[in-house]
Amino acid sequence: MNKRVIKALKKIEKAGLDAILLSDPINISYLSDFRSATGYLFLGKNKIIYFTNTIYAQEAKQIKIWKVK
């Protein structure tokens, strides 16, 4: 997991949240270094999941910080 994701997870916990869902490609790219025009990133205490369409799925699976759905 990279430093940005760890920092985001700490802020989520500090805010009293269980998770957040990101939809802005700029925010997703900032946290993961993965550039995609579409998708959602679920950041939770125990899970990080990237939701995308099948066009980006194979490329997204190369990113080690998340599961792809």
C-alpha positions as a printed Julia matrix, in Angstrom:
69×3 Matrix{Float64}:
   0.0    0.0     0.0
   1.35   3.41   -0.86
   1.74   6.36    1.53
  -1.2    8.27    0.07
  -3.61   5.4     0.63
  -2.35   4.87    4.18
  -2.77   8.58    4.93
  -6.3    8.56    3.46
  -7.26   5.51    5.52
  -6.02   7.21    8.7
  -8.12  10.29    7.91
 -11.17   8.12    7.25
 -10.74   6.43   10.62
 -10.12   9.75   12.4
 -13.37  11.11   10.92
 -15.23   8.15   12.4
 -16.09   6.65    9.03
 -15.9    3.02    8.03
 -15.21   3.78    4.37
 -15.47   6.29    1.54
 -16.36   5.94   -2.12
 -14.44   8.02   -4.65
 -15.76   8.68   -8.13
 -13.55  11.53   -9.38
 -10.83  10.12  -11.69
  -8.38  12.76  -10.43
  -8.76  11.62   -6.83
  -8.5    7.95   -7.8
  -5.4    8.66   -9.86
  -3.83  10.63   -6.99
  -4.23   7.73   -4.58
  -3.37   4.88   -6.92
  -1.35   6.23   -9.88
  -3.92   4.48  -12.09
  -5.43   6.66  -14.79
  -8.88   5.81  -15.98
 -11.76   7.89  -17.23
 -14.37   5.9   -15.34
 -14.64   3.92  -12.14
 -15.17   4.04   -8.41
 -12.68   3.45   -5.62
 -13.99   2.06   -2.33
 -11.57   2.72    0.53
 -12.41   0.81    3.68
 -10.55  -0.34    6.76
 -10.23  -3.9     5.52
 -10.88  -3.59    1.8
  -9.89  -1.46   -1.12
 -11.95  -2.21   -4.21
 -11.86  -0.56   -7.61
 -15.06  -0.81   -9.65
 -14.65  -0.33  -13.38
 -16.04  -1.48  -16.69
 -14.44  -4.37  -18.53
 -12.43  -2.12  -20.82
 -10.11  -1.18  -17.93
 -10.31  -4.36  -15.86
  -7.13  -6.09  -17.06
  -5.04  -2.96  -16.65
  -6.59  -2.22  -13.25
  -5.75  -5.71  -11.99
  -2.06  -4.83  -12.26
  -2.43  -2.34   -9.41
  -1.58  -4.2    -6.21
  -3.5   -2.08   -3.69
  -7.02  -3.18   -4.64
  -9.35  -5.88   -5.84
 -11.05  -5.16   -9.15
 -14.81  -5.66   -9.58
